[in-house]
Amino acid sequence: MKEGFFKKLLDNASDLIWAVDMEGRFIYINDNIQEWGYDKEELVGQPLLSILNTQRIGKRETRRSIMGIHQTYEMEIVDKKGQAHKVVVKSSPLEEDGNIVGVMGIIRDITEMTRLERKLKDEERLASLGRLATGIAHEIRNPLSSVKMNLSILKKRLNPKGVDVEHFEIAQEEVFHLEKIVSELLDYAKPIKLDLQICDLAKVIQSAISTVEPQSRERGVTIKTDFNGHVPMALLDKTKITQALINILLNSTQASPENSEVMVSVETVKFPSSDRARIMIRDHGYGIPEENLKYIFDPFFTTRKDGTGLGLSIVRNIVDNHEGSITIESEPGNGATVIIELPAP
C-alpha cells in the first residue's frame, strides 16, 4: 500500500498519536489534536509539555518519558480551551536503524468512559438506596397518618389553652415535616418517565425563575439571566427539568446573602459526537466546603437544619434520566456554580 494511505490512517485515528525526538519536541502529531484546540502545524518543533497543563498533572505523570522503556499511565490534562480530560498515555521508543531516535505514543481520552463508569456505579448504589427508601416510606406513612388524625381529634376534644396549644402546634408541625420527608422519599424512589420534546430553554428557565421569584424577593435576592443573545434548544421533559431548576434556584437563593444576585446563563457546548446545552446557575453565598462536595448529591446529606437532603438527589435523577450531567463547583466564601448539560437536538 502507498505511504499516503498509512499517513491518512494515522491522521484520522480517533486517538491522539504523536512522536517526539530525543529533546522531547514534536516531530509528528495527527489531526486529532484539533479537537484539543490546537493546530498541529503550530506544535511541530514544540516540546510535548507545551500541550499539557502541568498544574493538573499528578506526581506520577510529571516524570519525563524514559527513552527506550514502554510506559502506560493515566493522567489528567487540560486542552487549549481549558477543558479537562482524563487520558491514558501509552509510549514506546521510536527506533531507526536500531537506534532510539525519540518516543512515540498514543493518548486516549477516557473522560466520557470514566464518567459513564462512575454514573453506573452511582446508579447501582442509588437504586439500592431507593428501594430501601421506598420500603421505609411505606412503613412510616400509615402510622404517621394515624398520629396526624388523632392529634387533630384530641385538639378539638380537649380544647387546649395557653402553653398546651403551643405543644399541640409543635407536634402537628413535626408531623407535617415528617410527611414532607416521606413524600420526598417516594418522589426520589419513583421511576422517572420522561415526555421528551424539543424545547426552548429560555422559556423553561423563565418558568422556573417565575416560580422562585416571590421567595427570592422576600430574601432580597435578585435572579438575573445572561443568555448572550442566543439560547439553544434542548431535548427534555419540560415539567421535570423545570422542577430540577426550581430546586437548584431555591438552594441558590437560600444560600445567598441579602442584596445579592443569582445569575443563570446558558450556552451551547460543541463535542465531537454531539452538541450539548449547558445551564450555569451561580450564587454568591457562603459556598460549599471541599469535603462536602463529593456527598452533595447523596440522599439525606444536608447542612440545612430543616433540609431533608433529597432535593439535589432528585435533581440528579432527573438530569441523569435525560442522559445529561450535573456538577457543582464551589469555594468556601465564593459561592457555588451548578452546571447542567443536556443533549441538544
Helices and strands as residue ranges (DSSP letters): H 3-11, E 16-21, E 26-29, G 31-36, H 40-43, G 48-51, G 54-56, G 60-62, E 71-78, E 84-96, E 99-109, H 111-158, H 163-189, E 197-200, H 201-218, E 222-226, E 233-236, H 238-255, E 261-270, E 275-282, H 290-293, H 311-321, E 325-330, E 336-343
